Structures are given as structure tokens and as C-alpha cells.
């Protein structure tokens, strides 16, 4: 598509006066989207997959600590519910 629109970008006829900006927009838009799909999105997916294991470990540690603190608070006679009571 980009190769097919390239001659229209450099045309100098009266019709090309209106069509050349459209051809330029389409060519650069397609080139940008192609670069985005082939380079940026795979890089973001790789980073997301790499961070998934790290985030899962951090969440597991946080939940373990929170459960231990709630269990200790329950054994000490404290209110295990950290949310305040509603006023009536």
C-alpha cells in the first residue's frame, strides 16, 4: 500500500493537489502503525510477562504478611476487622 501510494505523493497534476496530502497521511500512518505493531507492542508484552512473576511474588508476600498480622491481632483480642464501625 505504501509503495502504491508513493507515486501519488510526488504527483504534480491538479488532482494530485488534493490527493497528495491524503497519500502522505496514509503512508506515514501505515508506516507508524507497522513500526508500532512490529517493535513497540512486542517489547511491551515482553516487559509485562517479565514483570508478571515479580508482581506475583510481591503480592504473595504482601498477602502472607497481612494474614499473619490479622491472625496475630485476632489472638491478642484486637478487632480483626481494620475498618471502623459505622455510626448509626
N, C-alpha and C positions, 0 to 999 in steps of 0.2 A: 504494500500500500504506500509506504513511504517512497519507494523507488518510482511508483507510478505517479505520485503527486509532485515529484521533484521538477519535471519539465514545466508544470503549471506554475510553480513558484517563480520561475525565471522568464515566463512568457511576457511579451510586451504589447499584446493586442488590447483593444478597448474592452473586450470581455474579461480579459485577464486582470484588468484594473480592479474588478470586483471579486474575481475568483482567487487571485493570488493570496490575499490575506487569509482566506479560508484554507487554502492549501498549506500555508505556513503554520497556521494554528493546528491543523490536523497532523502535520508531520512532526512538529515538536511535541504535541500532546502524546502521540503514539510512541515517540522515542522516550519521553519521560516515563510513561506508563510501563514500557518494556523494561527500562532500567530499574524501575521500582519493583516490578514483579520478579525479575531475574536476580537482583542483588539485595535490595533492602528488605523485602519480606522474608526471604530465607535466612538472612542474618538475624532478624528479629525473632524468628521462630527458633533458631539455634540458641540464642540467648535465653529465651523463655524456657526451653527444655533444660538448659544447663542450670537455670536458677530454680527450677521446679523441685529438684532434690534438696537443695539448700533450704528453700522455704518450707518444705515438708518437715525437715529435721527441726527447724526453728519452731514451727507450730507444735510439733510433738513435744519438744522440751517445755514450751510455754504451758501446754495443757497439763503435762505431768506436774509441773511446779504449782499450777493453780489448784489442781486436785489435791496435792499434798497439803497446801496451805488451808484449803477448805476442810480437809479431814482433821488437821491439827486444830483449827478453830472450833470445829464441832466437838472435839474431845475436851477442849478447855471450857466448854459451856457457853461459848460465844454464839452469836446468831450466825449460822452458816450462810444465810442469805445476805449478801452485801448491799442489797437495795433497801433504802429506807421504807418504813411503813407509811402507808397512805393515811393522811388525816381525814377524819370523817366529819 
